[in-house]
Each structure stands twice: as structure tokens, then as C-alpha cells.
Amino acid sequence: MIQAARRVILCVDHTKFGRQSISRLCDLDAISTLITDQTPPADIFAALEHAGIELIVTSTGPAPVLPGRPDRDPRAVTRARQAADERDRFID
């Protein structure tokens, strides 16, 4: 099903970060968007950013956003500009 999808959205809570699963769902490059409840640890955040995965954190406080790669979603170009501004504010 993942191979046939135009877009793969993975929803996981923060307790899954850094854990090894019994079964493997897919490689990072198969994921378009990751939705989670807390910002991932720095190493995982960097891997998601490097892979071009859009990151949506559904928290009540300030949270970084990764825009994803434009080739995966045409709307990502606009979001990339907005997210870069937001990320710069978050990192500073």
C-alpha cells in the first residue's frame, strides 16, 4: 500500500522515537509527512530534515516545522518559505 501511495503520512507519539520495533514498516525515504505530539530529539529531527520529510508537531507550545521536499508535495514550496522563517525563530 505504501508503494502505491502518492503520499505517506505517519502518525506516531513521542514515545516511539529512539525505539526499535519488532517489525519494520518502511524506510525514511518512503515517508512524506510525520505527525507527532512532541518535537523529536535532535538526531531524529536532523534525519527527518535531511530526508526532506515534512514534520508536524501537534503541541500547545512553540514547535518547529519542517517543510518537506517540493517534489513530494507542490504546496511544500510555499510552506518551505514559511517554515524556514519559523525554524530560524525557533533555533535562535
Secondary structure by P-SEA (a helix, b strand, c coil): ccccccbbbbbbccccccccccccccccccccbbbbcccccaaaaaaaaaabbbbbbbcccbbbbbbcccccccaaaaaaaaaaaaaaaaac
